[in-house]
Amino acid sequence: MAYCYNTRFCFNNFRYGPLRLQKKNQLKKIVIIGPESTGKSTLCEQLAAHYHTIWVKEYAREYLLKNGTDYSFETLLDIAKGQVAVEELAVQQLSTINHQPSTVFIDTDMHVMKVWCEFVFEKCHHWILNRIVERKYDLYLLCNIDLPWVKDELREYPDLISRQKLYHHYKDIMVNQQVPWVDISGTYEERLKKAIDGLTLHLPLQ
């Protein structure tokens, strides 16, 4: 399962550990968003391990590593559709498991695709905008830019001005939507604690 850190590892996380977040057996979807190089994947993996569940990787990374780093406006639509598909597959697989976990952590959603489209091409696909309206989540974790930028072959914006613009774009989206959200900043350890505290506050044990 390419979108998950490791299929067997992720499922073992909840087979052998206690479930910490439960609410009437309803699956809760927590999305981690933010600019590049802000620790989103690391936080997803840490939270999945902590809550004994799985996490869904950002499909764009898999896609671009496979197909090359040059992309067009149409490429972003393909990536957006792939992101939705792998998320749906993860949810479907969870629904077939006895004693399924009550949470899934998702690295990236259609808000990220919207920001990407608009930041690079100054427009966004209607398909992405429609998915933003249709798809429902329970909590957003917005990763701040206070971690050092780490270079890799897929990252595009090392300069502070671009990172600040992107972060404030994401924050504006969060402020103007209805789903609870938490700003995640600090060291990796502090980020994990803030995320867990945010989940405890907004999705408490019932």
GUSETI-796558 format. One line per 2 residues: for each residue x, y, z of N, C-alpha, C, O. Coordinates in pm, whole numbers, plus 32768, in hexadecimal, padded with zeros to 4 digits. Layout:
<rs>
X:Y:Z:X:Y:Z:X:Y:Z:X:Y:Z  ...
</rs>
This chain:
<rs>
8056:7F8A:8000:8000:8000:8000:805A:807B:8000:808A:80A5:8069  8070:80B4:7F8C:80D8:8118:7F7C:80BE:8196:7FCC:811C:81DC:7FF3
803F:81B4:7FE6:8020:8230:802A:8033:8227:80C0:802D:828C:8106  8049:81B1:80F2:805C:819D:8181:80EF:8182:819C:8135:8147:8149
811E:81AC:820F:81AB:8198:8231:81D6:8108:8219:823F:80EF:81DF  8185:80AD:8246:819C:801E:822D:811E:7FD6:8258:80F6:7FDF:82CC
80E0:7F8F:81FB:805D:7F55:8217:805F:7EFE:8293:800D:7F11:82EE  80B9:7EA1:8299:80BB:7E44:830A:80DA:7E8D:838C:809D:7E73:83F3
813A:7EE9:8385:815D:7F36:83FC:80E4:7F85:842E:80C5:7F83:84A5  80A0:7FCA:83D3:8030:801D:83FC:7FC0:7FCC:8439:7F87:7FF4:849F
7F9F:7F5B:83FE:7F35:7F0A:8437:7F60:7ECA:84BA:7F0D:7EBB:8514  7FDD:7EA5:84C8:800C:7E6F:8547:8000:7ED6:85B7:7FEF:7EB2:862B
8009:7F54:8593:7FFE:7FBD:85F8:7F80:7FAE:864B:7F83:7FC3:86C4  7F0F:7F8B:860A:7E96:7F86:865B:7E6D:7EF9:8680:7E13:7EE8:86D3
7EA9:7E94:8646:7E88:7E0C:866F:7EBB:7DED:86FB:7E7F:7D9E:8744  7F28:7E2D:8721:7F68:7E07:879F:7F67:7E77:8806:7FAE:7E6E:886A
7F1B:7EDD:87F0:7F1C:7F4B:8850:7E8F:7F7B:886F:7E32:7F5C:8825  7E7F:7FC6:88DB:7DFC:7FF8:8902:7DD0:806A:88A6:7E23:80B7:8878
7D51:8073:888D:7D1C:80E3:8841:7D01:8156:88A1:7CC3:8144:8909  7D30:81CC:887B:7D26:823B:88D9:7CBB:82A1:88B3:7C8F:82F0:8906
7C90:829E:8834:7C2A:82FD:880C:7BB4:82B0:87D4:7BBF:8272:876A  7B44:82B1:8818:7ACF:826A:87E9:7A53:82C0:87FE:7A44:8302:8865
79FC:82C0:879A:7981:830B:87A6:7916:82C4:8755:7905:82DD:86DE  78CE:826B:8798:785F:8224:875B:7889:81DC:86DB:783B:81D5:867C
7902:81A8:86D8:7934:8159:8668:793A:81A7:85E5:7942:816A:857A  7936:8229:85EB:793F:827B:8573:79D1:8299:8556:7A1C:82C2:85AF
79F9:8285:84D9:7A82:82A2:84B2:7A97:8338:84AC:7A4C:8380:8469  7AFB:8368:84F2:7B1E:83F5:84F2:7B95:840C:8496:7BF9:83C4:849C
7B8A:8471:8441:7BF2:8491:83E1:7C39:8511:840B:7BFB:857C:8413  7CBA:8506:8426:7D0B:8579:844D:7D6D:8596:83DD:7DBA:853F:83B5
7D6A:8612:83AB:7DBD:8639:833A:7E2F:8692:836A:7E19:86EF:83B7  7EA8:8674:833C:7F1D:86C6:835A:7F3F:8714:82DB:7F58:86D8:8272
7F3F:8798:82E5:7F5A:87EB:8271:7FC4:8853:8294:7FED:8861:8307  7FEF:889D:822D:8053:8905:8240:80B5:8909:81CD:80B2:88B1:8176
810C:896D:81CA:8170:8976:8160:81D0:8900:8163:81D1:88B1:81C1  8222:88F7:80FA:8284:888B:80F3:82EB:8899:8163:8304:8907:8195
8325:8829:8189:8390:8823:81EC:8366:885F:8272:83B0:88AD:82AF  82EF:883B:829E:82C0:8866:8323:82A1:87EE:837D:825D:87FD:83E2
82D3:8779:8358:82C6:8705:83AF:8241:86BC:83A7:821D:8674:8404  81F8:86CE:833A:8172:8690:832F:817A:85F7:8331:8132:85B6:837C
81D1:85BF:82DE:81DA:852C:82D6:820C:84F1:835A:81D9:848B:8388  826E:8532:8396:82A1:8503:8417:8234:8503:8480:8225:84A3:84CB
81E7:856F:8485:817B:8579:84E7:8110:850F:84CE:80DD:84D3:852C  80EE:84F9:8450:808C:8491:842F:80BA:8409:8462:806D:83BF:84A0
8136:83E9:8446:816C:8367:8470:816C:835B:8508:8147:82F3:853E  8197:83C5:854C:819A:83C1:85DF:810E:83B1:861A:80FB:8364:8679
80AE:83F8:85E4:8025:83EF:8617:7FE8:8366:85FC:7FA1:8330:8650  8002:8330:8587:7FCE:82AB:8567:8007:8243:85C8:7FBF:81EA:85F4
8087:824F:85E8:80C3:81F2:8648:8087:8206:86D4:806C:81A5:871B  8073:8283:86F9:803F:82A1:877F:7FB2:826B:8792:7F90:8236:87FC
7F60:8279:872A:7ED4:8250:8734:7EB9:81C6:86F7:7E45:819D:86EB  7F22:8181:86D1:7F15:80F8:869E:7EB7:80EF:8627:7E56:80A3:8627
7ED6:813C:85C2:7E84:813F:854A:7EDE:8153:84D0:7F58:8141:84DA  7EA4:8177:845F:7EF3:818C:83E7:7EF3:821F:83C1:7EA5:826F:83F6
7F4C:8240:8364:7F4B:82C7:832C:7F58:82BD:8295:7F93:825F:8260  7F1F:8320:8252:7F1E:8326:81C0:7F86:838A:8192:7F81:8400:81B6
7FE3:835B:8143:804D:83B1:8111:801A:8415:80AA:7FB0:8403:806D  8068:847F:8097:804E:84DF:802C:8067:849A:7FA5:80D6:846E:7F89
7FFF:8492:7F54:800A:844D:7ED4:8068:8495:7E74:80A8:8454:7E20  8072:8518:7E7D:80C5:8566:7E21:8156:8536:7E20:8194:852D:7DB6
818B:8517:7E94:8217:84EB:7E9A:822A:846A:7E4C:8288:845E:7DFE  81D2:8409:7E61:81DC:838B:7E18:81D0:83A3:7D81:821A:8369:7D32
8172:83F9:7D5C:8158:8415:7CCF:81D0:8456:7C8C:81FB:842C:7C20  8207:84BD:7CCA:8275:8508:7C8D:82F6:84B8:7C8B:8345:84C4:7C2D
830D:8467:7CF0:8384:8411:7CEF:837B:83AA:7C7E:83E1:8384:7C45  8305:8380:7C5F:82F1:831C:7BF5:82F0:835B:7B6A:8326:8322:7B0B
82B3:83D1:7B5D:829A:840C:7AD9:82F3:8484:7AB8:82EA:84B9:7A4A  8347:84AD:7B14:839D:8520:7AFB:836A:859D:7B40:82F3:85AA:7B5C
83C5:85F8:7B5A:83A4:866D:7BAC:8368:86E1:7B5D:8335:873F:7B99  836D:86DC:7AD8:832A:8743:7A89:8294:8729:7A8B:8268:86B8:7A77
8246:8790:7AA4:81B6:877C:7AAB:816E:87F3:7A6D:81A5:8861:7A64  80F3:87DC:7A44:809E:8841:7A07:8021:8854:7A5C:800D:8810:7AC0
7FCE:88B1:7A32:7F4E:88C5:7A75:7EFA:8847:7A71:7EB9:8823:7AD4  7EFA:8802:7A00:7EAD:8785:79F3:7EE8:8717:7A4C:7E9E:86C4:7A80
7F6C:8717:7A5D:7FAA:86B4:7AB6:7F71:86BE:7B42:7F5B:8658:7B84  7F58:8737:7B70:7F25:8749:7BF8:7E99:870F:7C08:7E74:86E5:7C75
7E4C:870E:7B9D:7DC9:86CD:7BA4:7DDA:8636:7BB3:7D92:85F7:7C01  7E37:85FD:7B69:7E53:856D:7B77:7E7F:854C:7C05:7E55:84E7:7C3E
7ED5:85A0:7C3D:7F05:8589:7CC5:7E92:8594:7D29:7E88:8544:7D86  7E3D:85F7:7D16:7DCB:8608:7D71:7D70:858D:7D6E:7D43:855F:7DD7
7D56:855A:7CF8:7D01:84E3:7CED:7D44:846A:7D2D:7D02:8417:7D6C  7DC8:8461:7D1D:7E11:83F4:7D5D:7E0E:83FE:7DF4:7E04:8398:7E39
7E16:8478:7E29:7E11:848B:7EBA:7D8B:845D:7EF3:7D87:8418:7F59  7D20:8482:7EB1:7C9C:8457:7EDE:7C8F:83BF:7ED6:7C57:8380:7F30
7CC4:8385:7E6B:7CB8:82F4:7E57:7CFF:82A6:7EC5:7CC8:8245:7EF9  7D79:82CE:7EE7:7DC2:8282:7F4D:7D84:8295:7FD8:7D87:823A:802B
7D4D:830B:7FF0:7D08:8321:806F:7C8C:82C7:8079:7C74:828A:80E1  7C40:82C1:800E:7BC9:826C:800E:7BEC:81D9:801E:7BA6:818F:8063
7C5A:81AF:7FDF:7C84:8124:7FEC:7CAA:8104:807C:7C89:8099:80B0  7CF0:8160:80BD:7D16:814B:8149:7C9B:813E:81A2:7C95:80E6:81F8
7C3A:8195:818F:7BC0:8191:81DF:7B74:810F:81C5:7B40:80D1:8222  7B6E:80E6:8147:7B2A:8069:8124:7B6C:7FF2:8166:7B28:7F99:8199
7BF0:7FEE:8165:7C38:7F7E:81A2:7C24:7F7D:8239:7C16:7F12:8274  7C23:7FF2:8277:7C0A:7FF7:8307:7B80:7FC0:832A:7B6F:7F81:8392
7B1F:7FD8:82D3:7A96:7FAD:82F1:7A87:7F16:82EF:7A23:7EE2:8321  7AE8:7ECE:82B7:7AE0:7E3C:82B0:7B23:7DF7:8326:7B1E:7D7D:8331
7B63:7E44:837D:7BB0:7E0C:83EC:7B5B:7E06:846A:7B1A:7E68:848E  7B5C:7D93:84AC:7B19:7D89:852E:7B61:7DE2:8594:7BDB:7DEF:8590
7B15:7E1E:85EC:7B4D:7E78:8652:7B9E:7EE7:860F:7C0B:7F0A:863B  7B65:7F1D:85A5:7BAD:7F83:8559:7BCD:7FFC:85B0:7B84:801A:860E
7C3A:8042:8590:7C5B:80BC:85D9:7BF5:8128:85BA:7BB0:8121:8554  7BEC:818A:860F:7B88:81F1:85FE:7BBF:826E:85BA:7B76:82CE:85A4
7C3F:826D:8597:7C7B:82E2:8559:7CD4:82BA:84E5:7D0B:824C:84E2  7CE1:8315:8484:7D44:8308:8419:7D82:8391:8405:7D3B:83F7:8406
7E04:8395:83F2:7E4D:8412:83DF:7E72:8421:834C:7EA5:83C3:830E  7E59:8497:8315:7E65:84AD:8285:7EC5:8520:826B:7EAF:8590:8299
7F30:8504:8222:7F92:8569:81FC:7F64:85A8:8179:7F7D:8573:810D  7F1F:861C:8183:7EF4:8669:810E:7E61:864F:80EC:7E32:85DE:80F4
7E1C:86B9:80C7:7D95:86A9:8091:7D83:870B:801D:7DE5:8741:7FEA  7D08:8723:7FF4:7CF1:8778:7F7F:7D0E:880B:7F99:7D24:8857:7F3A
7D0E:8836:8017:7D3A:88BE:8033:7DCC:88D1:8007:7DF0:8939:7FD1  7E1D:886D:801D:7EAA:8873:7FF4:7EB3:887C:7F5C:7F02:88CA:7F27
7E62:882D:7F17:7E63:8831:7E85:7E34:88BA:7E52:7E68:88EC:7DEE  7DD3:88F4:7E94:7DA4:897A:7E6E:7E12:89E1:7E7F:7E2A:8A32:7E25
7E56:89DF:7EF1:7EC4:8A3C:7F08:7F31:8A29:7E9F:7F65:8A8A:7E69  7F53:89AD:7E82:7FBB:898E:7E1F:7F94:89C6:7D96:7FE4:8A0A:7D56
7F1A:89AA:7D6A:7EEB:89DC:7CE9:7EF1:8A74:7CE3:7F24:8AAE:7C82  7EBD:8AB4:7D48:7EB3:8B46:7D45:7F3A:8B89:7D56:7F52:8BF3:7D1A
7F92:8B4F:7DA5:8015:8B8B:7DBB:806B:8B85:7D3D:80B5:8BE3:7D20  8060:8B17:7CF2:80B4:8B04:7C7B:806F:8B37:7BFD:80AF:8B76:7BA9
7FEE:8B1B:7BEE:7FA9:8B36:7B70:7F3D:8BA1:7B7A:7EFF:8BC5:7B16  7F25:8BD4:7BF2:7EC3:8C3E:7C0A:7E36:8C17:7BE1:7DE6:8C6D:7BBA
7E17:8B99:7BE9:7D90:8B66:7BCF:7D86:8ADA:7C0B:7DEC:8A9E:7C2F  7D0C:8AA8:7C16:7CF9:8A24:7C52:7C8E:89D8:7C05:7C2E:8A12:7BD4
7CA1:8955:7BFB:7C40:8900:7BB8:7BBB:88FE:7C05:7BBA:88F8:7C80  7B4D:8904:7BBC:7AC9:88FC:7BFC:7AB7:8876:7C44:7A74:886F:7CAB
7AF3:880D:7C0E:7AE8:878A:7C4F:7B1F:8790:7CDD:7AE3:8758:7D38  7B90:87D3:7CF0:7BCB:87E1:7D75:7B70:8833:7DD0:7B5A:880F:7E43
7B3C:88A1:7D9C:7AE3:88F5:7DED:7A66:88A9:7E16:7A36:88B9:7E86  7A32:8858:7DBD:79BC:8808:7DDF:79DB:87A0:7E4B:7988:8787:7EA3
7A51:8764:7E43:7A76:8701:7EAA:7A87:8744:7F32:7A67:8708:7F99  7AB7:87BF:7F34:7AC4:8806:7FB3:7A3C:8813:7FF7:7A30:8803:8070
79D7:8831:7FA8:794F:883F:7FDE:7918:87B9:800C:78D7:87B0:8074  7931:8750:7FBE:78F3:86CE:7FD7:7933:867E:8047:78EE:863B:8093
79B7:8685:8052:79FE:862A:80AB:79FF:8662:813A:7A17:86D9:814F  79E6:860B:819A:79D7:8636:8225:7A47:85FD:827C:7A69:8587:8272
7A7E:8652:82D1:7AE7:862A:832E:7AC3:865B:83BA:7A69:86AC:83CB  7B0B:8628:841C:7AE8:8644:84A7:7B48:86A4:84ED:7B23:86E3:8550
7BC3:86AE:84BB:7C25:8706:84F9:7C96:871F:8497:7CC1:86C5:844E  7CC6:879C:8495:7D3C:87BF:8447:7DAF:87E3:84A5:7D9A:8825:850B
7E26:87B7:8482:7EA0:87E0:84C6:7EF4:882D:8461:7F23:87F4:83FF  7F06:88AE:8479:7F4F:8905:841D:7FDF:8913:844D:7FF8:894B:84B8
803C:88E1:83FF:80CA:88E4:8424:8108:896B:8400:8102:8996:838D  8142:89AA:8464:8183:8A2C:8454:820B:8A1C:8411:823E:89AD:8402
8246:8A8D:83E9:82C2:8A8B:839B:833E:8A9F:83F2:83A8:8AC1:83BE  8331:8A8C:8475:83A2:8AA8:84CD:8408:8A37:84D5:846A:8A41:851F
83F4:89CA:848B:845D:8966:847B:84BB:8990:840B:848F:89D1:83AC  853C:896D:8412:8598:898D:83A5:856C:8949:8324:8542:88D5:8325
8576:8992:82B5:8555:8957:8232:85BF:88F0:820E:8637:890C:8219  8594:887A:81E5:85EE:880D:81C0:85E3:87F5:812A:8576:87DB:80F7
8651:87FE:80E6:8652:87EE:8054:8639:875D:802C:8674:8701:8066  85E3:8749:7FC9:85DE:86CA:7F82:85B2:86E5:7EF2:8591:8757:7ED0
85B0:8680:7EA0:859D:8694:7E10:8513:86C6:7DEB:8500:86F6:7D7B  84B2:86BE:7E44:842A:86E5:7E24:8403:876D:7E5D:839A:87A2:7E39
8453:87A6:7EB3:842D:8822:7EF7:8459:889C:7EA5:84C2:889B:7E66  8405:8903:7EA8:8416:8973:7E4B:842F:89FA:7E8D:8462:8A55:7E4C
840C:8A0A:7F0C:840A:8A90:7F46:845B:8A9A:7FC7:8423:8A95:8034  84DF:8AA7:7FBA:8533:8AB3:8032:8531:8B3F:806F:8555:8B50:80E4
8509:8BA4:8020:8511:8C2E:8051:84A2:8C4A:80B5:8431:8C1A:80A8  84C4:8C99:8119:8469:8CB4:8188:83EB:8CFD:815A:837F:8CE2:818D
83F9:8D58:80FA:8385:8DA4:80CD:831A:8D48:8092:82A4:8D56:80B1  8344:8CEB:803D:82E4:8C8D:8002:82A6:8C35:806D:822E:8C1A:806A
82F8:8C09:80CC:82C4:8BB3:8137:825E:8BFE:818D:81F9:8BC5:81B5  8279:8C7C:81A8:821B:8CCC:81F6:8198:8CE0:81AA:812C:8CD7:81E4
81A3:8CFD:8128:812A:8D0F:80D7:80D5:8C91:80D7:805B:8C96:80E7  8117:8C1F:80C5:80CE:8BA1:80C1:808C:8B83:8148:8019:8B5A:814E
80D7:8B98:81B3:809F:8B7E:8238:8024:8BD5:8251:7FBE:8BA4:8281  802E:8C55:8232:7FBD:8CAF:824B:7F47:8C8E:81F0:7ED4:8CA4:8216
7F63:8C5A:817A:7EF7:8C2C:8123:7EAC:8BB9:8166:7E31:8BB7:816A  7EF8:8B59:819B:7EB9:8AE9:81E1:7E6E:8B18:825D:7DFE:8AEB:8278
7EAA:8B73:82A8:7E68:8BA2:8322:7DE6:8BEA:8301:7D83:8BDA:8349  7DE6:8C38:8296:7D6C:8C7C:826D:7CFD:8C17:824B:7C89:8C2C:826C
7D24:8BAA:8209:7CC3:8B41:81EA:7C8A:8B06:826A:7C11:8AF2:8276  7CE1:8AEA:82CA:7CB4:8AAD:8347:7C54:8B0A:8393:7BEE:8ADD:83C7
7C75:8B88:8398:7C22:8BE8:83E1:7B97:8BF3:83A4:7B35:8C0B:83EA  7B8F:8BE1:8321:7B11:8BF7:82DA:7AC7:8B76:82B6:7A76:8B76:8259
7AE2:8B0B:82FD:7A95:8A91:82EC:7A64:8A63:8376:7A8B:8A9D:83DC  7A11:89FD:8379:79C8:89DB:83F3:7A05:896A:8446:79E0:8957:84BA
7A63:8920:840E:7A9C:88AE:8455:7B00:88E0:84BE:7B4D:893B:84A1  7B01:88A8:8537:7B65:88D0:859A:7BF3:88BE:8564:7C0D:8861:8517
7C4D:8915:858D:7CD7:8909:8560:7D35:8937:85CE:7D10:8983:8628  7DB1:8906:85C5:7E18:8926:8629:7E96:894F:85DF:7EC1:890B:8582
7ED2:89BD:860A:7F53:89E7:85D2:7FC1:8997:8617:7FC9:8994:8692  8016:8958:85C8:807F:8900:85FC:8107:893F:85E2:812E:8953:856F
814E:895E:864E:81D1:899E:8641:8231:8965:86A8:820A:8914:86FD  82AF:898F:86A0:8313:8962:8700:8369:88F2:86CB:8369:88D6:8653
83B2:88B2:8725:8404:8840:86FF:83AB:87CA:86DA:8331:87D0:86EB  83E8:8760:86A6:8399:86E9:8683:8350:86B3:86FD:82DD:8689:86F3
8393:86B2:8770:8355:8680:87EA:82E1:86DB:8815:8278:86AB:883E  82F6:875E:880C:828D:87BD:8832:8216:87B3:87D3:81A3:87C0:87FD
8232:879C:8754:81C6:878E:86F2:8170:8714:8710:80F5:871B:870B  81B0:86A6:8730:8165:862E:8750:810C:8645:87CA:8097:861E:87CA
8143:8684:8831:80F4:869F:88AA:807E:86FB:888B:800F:86E3:88BB  8095:8764:883C:8028:87BF:881A:7FBC:8777:87CA:7F45:8791:87DC
7FE5:871F:8771:7F84:86D4:8722:7F30:8678:877A:7EB6:8673:876C  7F72:8631:87D5:7F29:85D8:8831:7ECB:8628:888A:7E59:8600:88A1
7EFC:8699:88BC:7EA6:86EF:890E:7E2D:8720:88BD:7DBE:8727:88F1  7E45:8741:883E:7DD8:876F:87E9:7D70:8704:87D1:7CF8:871F:87D2
7D9E:8689:87BB:7D40:861A:87A9:7CF2:8600:8829:7C7A:85E5:8824  7D35:8608:889B:7CF2:85F2:891B:7C85:865B:8931:7C1A:863D:8966
7CA2:86D7:8909:7C42:8743:891B:7BCA:8736:88BE:7B57:8743:88E8  7BE6:871E:883E:7B7C:8723:87D9:7B3A:869D:87BE:7AC7:8698:8791
7B80:862F:87DA:7B48:85A9:87C4:7B5D:8556:8842:7BA7:84F3:883E  7B1E:857B:88B0:7B39:8536:892F:7B00:84AA:8931:7AA8:8487:88E2
7B33:8459:898E:7AFD:83D3:89A5:7A6B:83DC:89CE:7A42:8430:8A1D  7A1E:8380:8993:7992:8378:89BC:796C:82E8:89CF:78FA:82CA:89F2
</rs>
